[in-house]
Amino acid sequence: MRNRKKLNTSFTLLRVLFCNLIFIAVATAQTTENDVQQKINQLKTTIKKAQNKNISTLKEETAIRTAEIFLEYAHWDEQNIAKNTKHFSLVTKYKDEAEKYAKMLPEFERKEMAIMLDDARTELENVLNGKIKRLPTSNVDWTQTKIEKDQISYKGNPVFLADWTWKPDSKKYTDYHGNQDGFFLSPTYVVDNKGKVNPQKIKELTTKPEGSMGFVFFNHSAIPTWAKNEYPEIADGPGLKYTAYDINHPVSRKIQSDLIAATVPLMAGKQYTKLGYMLCNEPHWNTIKKTWTSSPISDLAAKDFKKWLEKKHGTIAVLNKIWKTNFSSFDTIVVPRELETSQQGTPQWFDFASYNMDRVTDWFLFLRDEVKKYDPAAKTHIKVMPNLWTDNKRDHGIDMEALTRNSEIIGNDASTCGPWMWGKPKEWEKHYNFDWVEMCMSYDFYKSISPEKIMYNTEGHFLSTGKYRDLYQTKDYVRCNYWQAYVHGLTAIQTWYWARLEDGSSREHFDSNGYAASNNHQPRVVNEVHATVADLNSVSDIIMGLQRQEKPIRIFYTKASSINKEHHMEDVFKVYEKMFFEGTPVGFATQGIIENNDNKTWETILISDTPIATESDMSALQKYLNNGGVVIMDENSLKTNEYGMPLTKSLVANKGKIILVKSLDEMKTKAFDLLKMKNKLPLLKVDETNGLDQKACDWRVFAGKNGAQFLNIANYGKNTASLSLTLANGKTPTSVTNYLTGEKMSSNFKMAPNVVYLLEVK
């Protein structure tokens, strides 16, 4: 009995203690929420003072709205621990402690808001006190923007835009976080074989107002039921995931023609189409057996492939010689429907991969031309995945150069990321703090093809990917990734992704493993995206100047090597990386770029580890040499054609110059010696030490007025970098100023990882 009383007493004490702990935890959370609201009010007071002095307060207003939204989200998260536990359990990095993260999430969000608001108030007070300056920037009205050549303009000035996938469209969300408009089109809107389009969709378009700048999303992930019933073979050979049908099937074209004819005339010229018609979401037609989303081509595609082969080779005798076969005619050819990795480097592999690219290019030309029938001023683009160019594989049907050249807007969904959530460390982690390669190298390639166009990333993965997530992501990481994307050519972005509804709940059927620990739980991250874009818009003329700089060093790229060589793009990256961190913009040269683009400002084309080229490639390079160009190449390049046969012609210098080198280091030395001789080196010299055997600061110099130079520099490295600046004449600068803040700096300074500066140097 005595022991039972002791147990009861102990249980009562434990229960009281537990209740007190709960009370303290709730009180603490409530205090934090009150503290956030108090900080909002304090910042509002500071904003009024600044506005009375005509100081721009867009960034602080955005911070307040971000906090107001996320306070509601934190409240929802507090009431839905079980749901958030499930979300965290889907993410590799957090699944083992999913409940812990779900419970701490509301407090984490409020603390992040408090830090964000404190930072905003401190910065604005420093502006008021004269410690730093603030350049004017306006909240862009998306209803009044327009595309002018390679820029989006607002009130006569270039501007950069940012929004989010699936963000709610109420005023609360569009005041400060982007106001992108648009419309969604699906083949399922075509309801019968006579081409009738869903009347409800026609009504929506008829009554839809002019709206704000946006784009039309062409979805291809579904087939109309009537089409599947009447033509079951239409589902053969799809581009799995995002094109559900056979693009070689004539009914596929008819469906699109009918859909476009019924809808585009109702949208033509409207502001919500001014960011273009996005013709497809992440297209790919992977064809290597037993790889991600691979599928054999259809019977119709196989027949078309035979016609392609006849056009390419002319006679069956020529094909038999190349393929080492003995077919009696093109009709009797047994063509591959998919590829085996063991075939890479064979003529069959090259022809199949090339045909796959050509048929896909033809499909998108058809869609573009159909749109322009009804909207002649239309601009089109495609959400291509840049890694389909920067990675090695070429079985996917995406000819990046052709699709970019044929589009009026450069479309993409480029990503960057930190360390993956699984597996061994990647090669880039030896030197860098994040994987910048896909974004920088692809953007430099795109702008080498079409420098006169805007670039629109319609699914920006700079914050998270399926492989990378960081709940504690810093605002420096955010700023560095976004700022540098715009420097390398970006004009507008729709970031992946805003997966919360207005009540704070998640879009259950969309979030899968991408929701937890993403920007949906990171108020400071969301705010920093828009703070960065606001700062970019305050110096938009300089950023556009950096985008428009000539690229005097060009790296030669050919499909002949990239299709046939297993690791060719790794070799392309090696020469790109070797040249990249020296302050000179690096571009690319292909047969098409040489033939179609002005190359008078090029100083050299570099050819490294490119043993395979077409005769057409050789003709283009020879033309460049005939016009006085300089080719720097190694002894491993330009040996055979796409079928492994010796090239029929070799390059000759003529009016130009051919320099043979034995290493990448020698290639780099020769290239920069040439720039020095032509007075094309940057107007500043930046010396970097970072404790690594690889430079990691990406820098560019833009010549301003009155003799000032603007240095844009970002540290991609894993270590702090020590920098030293000197003028082109070898003298030390008399003035180095942070151009955004007016703060004076030394010509010798340090940069932590992810830090980015725009400096005025005199």
Salt bridges, closest charged atoms under 4 A:
GLU33 OE1 - ARG110 NH1 3.69
ASP35 OD2 - LYS39 NZ 3.85
GLU60 OE2 - ARG134 NH2 2.84
GLU68 OE2 - LYS44 NZ 3.98
GLU68 OE1 - ARG65 NE 3.36
GLU72 OE2 - LYS172 NZ 2.65
ASP77 OD2 - ARG500 NH2 2.66
GLU78 OE2 - ARG110 NH2 2.86
GLU97 OE2 - LYS100 NZ 3.50
GLU99 OE2 - LYS103 NZ 3.22
GLU107 OE2 - LYS111 NZ 3.82
GLU109 OE2 - ARG500 NH2 3.07
GLU112 OE1 - ARG524 NE 2.99
ASP118 OD1 - LYS39 NZ 2.99
ASP119 OD2 - LYS475 NZ 3.49
GLU123 OE2 - LYS59 NZ 2.89
GLU123 OE2 - ARG134 NH2 2.85
GLU125 OE2 - ARG121 NE 3.16
GLU148 OE2 - LYS146 NZ 3.56
ASP150 OD2 - ARG548 NE 2.79
ASP163 OD1 - LYS167 NZ 3.41
ASP175 OD2 - ARG65 NH1 3.05
ASP175 OD1 - LYS171 NZ 3.17
ASP181 OD1 - LYS208 NZ 2.97
GLU204 OE2 - LYS201 NZ 3.48
GLU233 OE2 - HIS249 NE2 2.85
ASP258 OD2 - LYS254 NZ 2.71
ASP299 OD1 - ARG337 NH1 2.86
GLU340 OE2 - LYS289 NZ 2.82
ASP351 OD1 - LYS312 NZ 3.82
ASP351 OD2 - HIS313 NE2 2.81
ASP362 OD2 - ARG253 NH2 2.78
ASP369 OD1 - ARG368 NH2 3.09
GLU370 OE2 - LYS373 NZ 2.87
ASP399 OD2 - LYS559 NZ 2.75
GLU401 OE2 - ARG405 NH2 3.32
GLU408 OE2 - LYS372 NZ 3.68
GLU427 OE2 - LYS430 NZ 3.02
ASP444 OD1 - HIS488 ND1 3.00
GLU459 OE1 - LYS383 NZ 2.73
GLU459 OE2 - HIS461 NE2 2.73
ASP470 OD1 - LYS93 NZ 3.99
ASP511 OD2 - HIS87 ND1 3.67
GLU528 OE2 - ARG479 NE 2.78
ASP535 OD2 - LYS59 NZ 3.13
ASP535 OD2 - ARG479 NH2 2.88
GLU550 OE1 - LYS680 NZ 3.28
GLU566 OE2 - HIS567 NE2 3.64
GLU570 OE2 - HIS567 ND1 3.06
ASP571 OD2 - LYS565 NZ 2.73
ASP571 OD1 - LYS574 NZ 3.63
GLU582 OE2 - LYS668 NZ 2.70
GLU582 OE2 - LYS695 NZ 3.20
ASP598 OD1 - LYS600 NZ 3.80
GLU603 OE1 - LYS678 NZ 2.99
GLU603 OE2 - LYS680 NZ 2.62
GLU635 OE2 - LYS662 NZ 3.25
GLU642 OE2 - LYS312 NZ 3.74
ASP665 OD1 - LYS578 NZ 2.74
ASP693 OD1 - HIS431 NE2 2.64
ASP698 OD2 - HIS488 NE2 2.75
ASP698 OD1 - ARG700 NH1 2.99
